[in-house]
Amino acid sequence: MANDRAETGKRIRDFRIQNHMTQAQFAENLDVSTNFISEIETGKKGVSLEMLHRLHQQYHLSADYLLFGRECTAPFEYTLSEFLSSLSAEDIPVVIEYLEATLKLKKIEKKETLRNRTL
């Protein structure tokens, strides 16, 4: 199952509309330009790992849903091994890249928290 920018953009647009937000409001919440949101929603631009992280942090949207349209199930219903075995060869590098970026962001956040405590 390959990622399709247009489908990802449509899922983001549908989420925004269902939550009664304009592109300007959505963009402001994510600290990006309205034009950038428009380009994502129309599939002209893809969603970066940083944007996936922001969408997850701000709205609890899963990368699995945004990128591939798969609803996440509760952990007790869907084990990690089942999830990994369901991935196609094309999905695996995307998941690895997302996980590495998420870990990197967590490390940065932890360092900033520690630095702010010492100030």
N, C-alpha and C positions, 0 to 999 in steps of 0.2 A: 504494500500500500504506500504509494508515494504522496508526498506533500504537494498540494496545489495552492499556489498563492491566492488565486481568485477565490477558492473555496474557504481558505483561512480568512481572507478579508470579509467574505460574506458572513461567516460565523461571528466575527468581531462586530460588524455592522448590525447584525441581528441582535446581538447582546446589547449593544448601545441603545438601539431603538426600543427594545423590550424594557429597558431601564429608564426610558424617557429622558435621554440625554442628547443634546445636540453634539455635533462634531466638536464645536468649540469647548463645550463643557468637558467632554471626554478627553480632549487634547490637554486641557488645563490640568485635569486630575492626573494625567500621566506625564506632565511636564514636557510636552512636545507641541509642535505646531499643528494647527487645524489642517493645513495642506498635507502634512505627513500622514495624519489619520485618513484623510481622503484618499491618498495614494495607496495606503494599506488596504482600505476597504474596497477599492476598485481593482486590487491585484497588481497595480503598477509597481509596487514595492513589496518585498517580502518582510516578514516579521523577524527582527533580530532576536538573538538570545536575550539581550538586555530587555527588549520590549516584552518578550514572553515572561521574563521574571517580574517586570512591573505589573503586567496584567494579572499574574498570579498573586502577587503581594497585595495589589489594590482591590482586585475583584474575585480572587480565589478561582480564577479560570485555569484549568489544567492545560498544559502544553499538548497532552494527548488529544484532548478535545479540539483545541484550536488548530493544531496541525493536521490531524487525521480524522476528526469528526467522531472520535470514539468517546463515549461517556465513560467516566471513571466509575468503577464500582467500589463499594466499601472494602477496606483491606481484608476483612474476614471472608469476603465472598470471592476475592481475586488475589491469589498469592503472587509474590514477586516472580517466582519461577513460571507461573502461568503467563504472566505479562511478558516476560522475556521470551518465552517460547512462541508467543503470538506475533513477535516482531518479524518483519521481512528483512531481507538483507539491506534494503534501502533505508529502513527505519533505524537500524542499529547505530550508524554513525550520527544521526540526528539526536538520538537519545543520549549517547555518550557525550556529544558536544554540549548538550543542554545540562547534563549533570556536572560536567567539568566547570562550566560557566557558573552554575549555581553554587558549587563549592567555593569557587574563587570569590564570588560576591560575598558569601558568608564569612570567609576569612578576612576580607576587607572590612566588612561591618564589625567583626569582632575586634580587629585592630583599632578601628576608629572608636569603638566603645571603650576599650582599654585606655586609649590615648586621652579621651575626654574625661575619664575618671581621674587621671593623673594631673590634669590641668587645673 
